[in-house]
Amino acid sequence: MMKSILSKLNLLVIISVLLVGIVSMSLWSIREDQQIHDQQLATILQIQQGIDTLRSQLWIFLQYKDKASLEEVYMAQQSLTEQLGEQTNFKHYIENLEKMNYSLAVLLRQERALDDSKLQSFPHSVVTADMSESRSLLHSRYNMIAQSMGEELFHLQQEVHVGNRAQQEKALAMTALVLLFFTLLVSFTAILIFKQFKAGQDVIKEGIHNLYNGDLDTLISIPKLAEEYVVLVTFFNKMKVSLQNHIVTKDELEREVKLKTSTLMHQTDQLRYLSERDSLTGVLNRRAFYHQLDVEAQKALSSGTLFALLFIDLDKFKAINDNKGHNVGDEVLATFSSRLKDNMRPTDVIGRVGGDEFVVCINGLSDEANIESKLDYILDVLDKPMEIKDESIQVSCSIGVSYYPTQSDNVKEVLELADQAMYEAKKKSGSRYFSLFKKMQSQVTEAKSDCQ
């Protein structure tokens, strides 16, 4: 027996084609039989018309008994003879009709002979009596033959119908038997295909279920499977063996994922730090500082506190760069920013916004009272000499101070106020700071004194 599903499918296709062909041939045969039956009925109808014509002419002749009517009967009989002679494929059905027609022809010839013998030399009364008796016998025979021909034609029609019905029943019975045989054959083949497909599906399903549950050791056995499933199962078992040799365990995978995730997060933090920090000083760059300043402004508004902005600029830094070189200038900036970071709170925000310009955000203040002492301390620290390459360098700075939201609730305006205050501080010599807010307060106090 064929073990391949494909071969069974090919067999199923062949059986189906044969079934279609045989059924088509059976239907074609039934159609041809029906056509023959129709032709036979048409022939019977033509003969019926010829017989009806002959009977009508006989009736006319028997009514008038003249020579013209007799000739019409004779012509109708000859026409019927021609019709019967043309039915070469219908001879065995119309033999009796031909015999009856021949008998009628003989009687008609006798009728014509009687007409011709009217002038013979017998006594007129004797001739008339004999001829009348002969004519009566002939006319009786006419009616008998015509009636017999009608009955024969009726029996012929019944015979054709019965024969055609028997032929059709035989063809239908053969077609039904063929259909039944091929239907059983197709059903049997389909059941075999289904069983083989189901068996292979169950085996593959069980193997995939075991693989899903992490079972890499159990291989799929190969019972009586179709050839297609044997190939598939063999490949599946090879895949399992390959997985056993190459796959990692769940714990190893989790450790590897955690390690990769930690490394990726560390690299992300490094990239974020490098993107936000000034490469020379390590404080926030201009973009990151302005972003953080917006965050501090939101915190101050929500908590009801304020923060001070210190805009710091190194005095005569360009001269240091020009006279001592950029390397020394970079060392000065790095030392200066390091002192800032060491003397500010961890929560304070420091940023480098220009070549020698720094901005410090001292957040979480309740008022402006204590900021001056903080500024004095910062100036003392920043004003100390720097030891760079065995050389002591004195660097002074100017600091402009502004307050958010005391002076303005717009961060950009607060920065501009601190920048303006820084330029006011630069007008004095040495390290110093200046606040437009203090100047405004002094002006308000002096105005009140003048009014008093």
C-alpha positions in Angstrom: 0.0 0.0 0.0 1.2 3.5 -0.8 2.6 5.3 2.3 2.8 8.7 0.7 -0.1 11.1 1.2 0.9 12.7 -2.2 0.5 9.4 -4.0 -2.9 8.9 -2.4 -3.9 12.4 -3.5 -2.8 11.6 -7.0 -4.8 8.4 -6.9 -7.8 10.4 -5.7 -7.4 12.9 -8.6 -7.2 10.0 -11.1 -10.3 8.3 -9.6 -12.2 11.6 -9.7 -11.3 12.2 -13.3 -12.4 8.7 -14.2 -15.6 9.2 -12.3 -16.3 12.4 -14.2 -15.5 10.7 -17.5 -17.7 7.7 -16.9 -20.6 9.8 -15.7 -20.2 12.0 -18.8 -20.2 9.0 -21.1 -23.3 7.6 -19.4 -25.1 10.8 -19.7 -24.1 11.1 -23.3 -25.3 7.5 -24.0 -28.7 8.4 -22.3 -28.9 11.5 -24.5 -28.2 9.4 -27.7 -30.9 6.9 -26.7 -33.3 9.7 -26.1 -32.5 11.1 -29.6 -33.1 7.7 -31.1 -36.4 7.4 -29.3 -37.4 10.9 -30.5 -36.5 9.9 -34.1 -38.6 6.7 -33.7 -41.6 8.7 -32.4 -41.2 11.1 -35.3 -41.2 8.2 -37.7 -44.3 6.7 -36.1 -46.0 10.1 -36.3 -45.2 10.3 -40.1 -46.6 6.8 -40.6 -49.6 7.7 -38.6 -50.2 10.7 -40.8 -49.9 8.5 -43.9 -52.4 5.9 -42.5 -54.8 8.7 -41.5 -54.6 10.1 -45.0 -55.3 6.6 -46.4 -58.2 6.0 -44.1 -59.8 9.4 -45.0 -59.4 8.6 -48.7 -61.0 5.2 -48.2 -63.9 6.7 -46.4 -64.4 9.2 -49.3 -64.2 6.3 -51.8 -66.7 4.2 -49.8 -69.1 7.2 -49.8 -68.9 8.1 -53.5 -67.6 4.8 -55.0 -66.3 6.6 -58.1 -63.1 6.1 -60.0 -61.6 9.4 -59.0 -61.9 8.6 -55.3 -60.4 5.2 -56.0 -57.4 6.8 -57.7 -56.9 9.0 -54.6 -57.0 5.9 -52.4 -54.5 4.3 -54.7 -52.2 7.3 -54.6 -52.4 7.5 -50.7 -51.5 3.8 -50.5 -48.5 4.3 -52.8 -47.4 7.3 -50.7 -47.6 5.1 -47.6 -45.6 2.4 -49.4 -42.8 5.0 -50.1 -42.8 6.1 -46.4 -42.5 2.6 -45.2 -39.7 1.8 -47.7 -37.7 4.8 -46.5 -37.4 3.5 -42.9 -34.3 1.3 -43.3 -33.4 1.6 -39.6 -37.0 0.8 -38.5 -37.6 -2.3 -40.6 -38.1 -4.9 -37.8 -40.8 -2.7 -36.3 -42.9 -2.1 -39.4 -42.8 -5.5 -41.1 -46.5 -6.2 -40.2 -47.5 -2.7 -41.5 -45.7 -3.4 -44.8 -47.6 -6.7 -45.1 -50.9 -5.0 -44.4 -50.1 -2.3 -46.9 -49.2 -4.8 -49.5 -52.5 -6.6 -48.9 -54.3 -3.3 -49.3 -52.4 -2.7 -52.6 -53.6 -6.1 -53.9 -57.2 -5.3 -53.0 -57.0 -1.9 -54.7 -55.7 -3.6 -57.9 -58.7 -6.0 -57.7 -61.0 -3.0 -57.2 -59.5 -1.4 -60.3 -59.8 -4.7 -62.2 -63.5 -4.8 -61.4 -64.0 -1.3 -62.8 -62.3 -2.4 -66.0 -64.5 -5.5 -66.4 -67.8 -3.6 -66.4 -68.0 -3.8 -70.2 -67.5 -7.5 -70.7 -70.2 -9.5 -72.5 -72.1 -11.0 -69.7 -75.7 -10.4 -68.9 -75.9 -7.0 -67.2 -77.9 -8.2 -64.3 -75.6 -11.1 -63.6 -72.5 -8.9 -63.8 -74.0 -6.3 -61.6 -74.9 -8.8 -58.9 -71.5 -10.5 -59.0 -69.6 -7.2 -59.0 -71.7 -5.8 -56.1 -70.9 -8.9 -54.0 -67.2 -8.6 -54.8 -67.2 -4.9 -54.1 -68.8 -5.5 -50.7 -66.2 -8.1 -49.8 -63.4 -5.7 -50.9 -64.9 -2.8 -48.9 -65.1 -5.0 -45.8 -61.5 -5.9 -46.3 -60.5 -2.2 -46.6 -62.0 -1.4 -43.3 -60.4 -4.4 -41.6 -57.0 -3.6 -43.0 -57.2 0.1 -42.0 -58.3 -0.9 -38.5 -55.5 -3.5 -38.2 -53.0 -0.9 -39.4 -54.1 1.6 -36.7 -53.9 -1.1 -34.0 -50.5 -2.2 -35.3 -49.2 1.3 -35.2 -50.5 1.7 -31.6 -48.7 -1.5 -30.5 -45.6 -0.3 -32.3 -45.7 3.0 -30.4 -46.1 1.1 -27.1 -43.2 -1.2 -28.0 -41.0 1.8 -28.7 -41.9 3.4 -25.4 -41.3 0.3 -23.4 -38.0 -0.4 -25.2 -36.8 3.2 -24.6 -37.8 3.0 -20.9 -36.0 -0.3 -20.4 -32.9 1.2 -22.1 -33.0 4.3 -19.9 -33.5 2.2 -16.8 -30.6 0.1 -17.7 -28.3 3.1 -18.4 -29.4 4.7 -15.1 -28.8 1.5 -13.2 -25.3 1.2 -14.7 -24.6 4.8 -14.0 -25.8 4.4 -10.4 -23.5 1.3 -9.9 -20.5 3.2 -11.3 -21.3 6.2 -9.1 -21.6 3.9 -6.1 -18.4 2.1 -6.8 -16.3 5.2 -7.4 -17.9 6.9 -4.4 -16.9 4.1 -2.2 -13.4 4.1 -3.7 -13.0 7.9 -3.2 -14.4 7.7 0.3 -12.0 4.9 1.2 -9.0 6.8 -0.2 -10.1 10.0 1.6 -10.4 8.1 4.9 -6.9 6.7 4.5 -5.5 10.1 3.8 -7.3 11.6 6.8 -6.0 8.8 9.1 -2.4 9.3 7.9 -2.7 13.1 8.2 -4.3 12.8 11.7 -1.5 10.4 12.9 1.2 12.7 11.6 -0.5 15.8 13.1 -0.7 14.2 16.5 2.9 13.2 16.5 4.1 16.6 15.4 1.8 18.3 17.9 3.1 16.2 20.8 6.7 17.0 19.8 6.1 20.7 19.6 4.3 20.6 23.0 7.3 18.9 24.6 9.6 21.5 23.0 7.4 24.3 24.3 7.7 22.8 27.8 11.5 22.8 27.5 12.0 19.1 26.8 15.0 18.9 24.5 15.8 15.3 25.2 12.7 13.4 24.0 12.8 12.7 20.3 9.8 12.0 18.2 9.4 8.3 17.4 8.6 7.4 13.8 5.7 4.8 13.7 3.7 4.0 10.5 3.7 7.6 9.3 3.3 8.9 5.8 6.5 9.6 3.9 6.0 13.4 4.2 5.7 13.2 8.0 8.7 10.9 8.2 10.8 13.6 6.5 9.3 16.3 8.8 9.8 14.3 12.0 13.4 13.5 11.0 14.1 17.2 10.5 12.4 18.0 13.8 14.6 15.5 15.7 17.7 17.0 14.1 16.6 20.4 15.1 16.2 19.3 18.7 19.6 17.8 18.8 21.0 21.1 17.4 19.1 23.0 20.0 20.6 20.8 22.8 24.1 21.7 21.6 23.6 25.4 21.2 20.8 26.7 23.4 21.5 28.4 26.7 19.6 27.8 29.9 17.0 30.2 31.3 19.3 31.3 34.2 22.2 31.9 31.9 19.9 33.9 29.6 18.6 36.0 32.5 22.2 36.7 33.7 23.2 37.7 30.2 20.2 39.9 29.8 20.8 41.6 33.2 24.5 42.1 32.4 23.7 43.6 29.0 20.9 45.8 30.5 23.3 47.1 33.2 26.0 47.8 30.6 23.5 49.5 28.4 22.1 51.6 31.3 25.7 52.6 32.3 26.6 53.6 28.8 23.3 55.5 28.5 24.1 57.4 31.8 27.6 58.1 30.5 26.3 59.4 27.2 23.8 61.6 29.0 26.5 62.8 31.4 28.8 63.6 28.5 26.0 65.3 26.5 25.1 67.6 29.5 28.6 68.3 30.9 31.3 70.7 29.9 34.3 68.6 28.9 36.9 70.9 30.5 35.3 71.8 33.9 32.8 69.0 34.4 29.9 71.4 35.2 26.7 71.6 33.2 27.1 73.0 29.7 25.0 75.9 28.5 22.0 73.9 27.1 21.8 71.5 30.1 22.1 74.4 32.6 19.2 76.4 31.0 17.1 73.2 31.0 17.8 72.6 34.7 17.1 76.2 35.4 13.6 75.8 34.1 13.1 72.8 36.4 14.3 74.8 39.4 11.9 77.6 38.5 9.0 75.1 38.6 10.2 73.8 41.9 10.4 77.3 43.4 6.9 78.2 42.3 5.4 75.0 43.6 7.2 75.2 47.0 6.9 79.0 47.5 10.7 79.4 47.8 13.2 81.5 45.7 16.6 81.0 44.2 19.5 83.3 43.6 21.5 83.4 40.3 25.2 84.2 40.5 26.5 85.3 37.1 30.3 85.0 37.5 32.9 86.3 35.0 36.7 85.9 35.4 38.5 89.3 35.2 41.3 89.7 32.6 41.2 86.0 31.7 42.0 86.8 28.0 45.3 88.3 29.2 46.2 85.0 30.9 45.4 83.1 27.8 47.4 85.4 25.6 50.4 85.7 27.9 50.7 82.3 29.4 49.0 80.1 26.8 45.8 78.2 26.4 47.0 75.2 28.5 47.4 77.5 31.5 44.1 79.1 30.8 42.4 75.7 30.8 44.1 74.9 34.1 42.8 78.2 35.5 39.2 77.4 34.4 39.4 73.8 35.8 40.7 75.0 39.2 38.1 77.8 39.3 35.2 75.5 38.6 36.6 72.9 41.1 36.6 75.6 43.9 33.0 76.5 42.9 31.9 72.9 43.2 33.7 72.3 46.5 32.1 75.3 48.2 28.5 75.0 47.0 25.8 72.7 48.2 25.1 69.4 46.4 21.6 70.8 45.5 23.0 74.0 43.9 23.3 74.0 40.1 26.5 75.1 38.4 26.9 75.8 34.7 29.5 77.1 32.2 27.7 79.4 29.8 30.7 81.1 28.1 34.4 80.9 27.7 35.1 82.4 31.2 31.5 82.8 32.4 29.8 80.6 35.0 26.3 80.7 36.4 25.3 79.3 39.8 21.8 78.7 41.0 21.5 78.7 44.8 18.0 77.2 45.3 15.7 76.6 48.2 16.0 80.1 49.7 13.3 81.6 52.0 14.5 85.2 51.5 17.5 87.2 50.3 18.9 88.0 53.8 21.6 85.3 54.0 23.0 85.4 50.5 25.5 88.2 51.1 27.4 86.2 53.7 27.5 83.3 51.2 28.8 85.6 48.5 31.6 87.0 50.8 32.7 83.5 51.6 32.7 82.5 47.9 34.7 85.6 47.0 37.3 84.8 49.7 37.7 81.3 48.3 37.8 82.2 44.6 40.2 85.1 45.3 43.0 82.9 46.6 46.0 82.5 44.3 46.2 79.4 42.1 49.4 77.3 41.9 49.7 76.3 38.3 52.9 74.8 36.8 55.1 76.2 39.7 53.6 79.6 39.3 51.2 81.5 41.5 48.4 83.1 39.5 46.0 85.6 41.0 42.5 85.6 39.4 39.7 88.0 40.4 36.1 87.7 39.4 33.0 89.8 39.1 29.6 88.4 40.3 26.2 89.7 39.4 23.3 88.6 41.6 19.5 88.3 40.8 16.6 86.6 42.4 13.7 84.5 41.1 10.8 85.2 41.4 11.4 88.3 43.6 12.7 90.4 40.7 10.9 88.5 37.9 9.0 85.3 37.3 10.6 84.9 33.9 13.8 82.9 33.9 15.2 84.7 30.9 14.7 88.1 32.5 16.3 86.9 35.8 19.4 85.8 33.8 19.6 89.1 32.0 19.4 90.9 35.4 22.2 88.8 36.8 24.2 89.6 33.6 23.6 93.4 34.0 24.6 93.2 37.7 27.8 91.4 36.8 28.8 94.2 34.4 28.0 96.7 37.2 30.4 94.7 39.5 33.1 94.8 36.8 33.3 98.6 37.1 35.0 98.2 40.5 38.5 96.8 41.0 39.2 93.4 42.6 36.8 90.6 43.3 33.3 91.9 44.1 29.6 91.3 43.6 26.7 93.5 42.7 23.0 93.1 42.9 20.5 95.3 41.2 17.9 94.2 43.7 20.0 95.7 46.6 20.4 98.9 44.6 16.6 99.0 44.0 16.0 98.5 47.7 18.5 101.3 48.6 16.7 103.7 46.2 13.4 102.9 47.8 14.8 103.5 51.3 16.3 106.9 50.2 13.0 107.9 48.6 11.2 107.1 51.9 13.7 109.3 53.9 13.3 112.2 51.5 9.6 112.0 51.9 9.9 112.1 55.7 
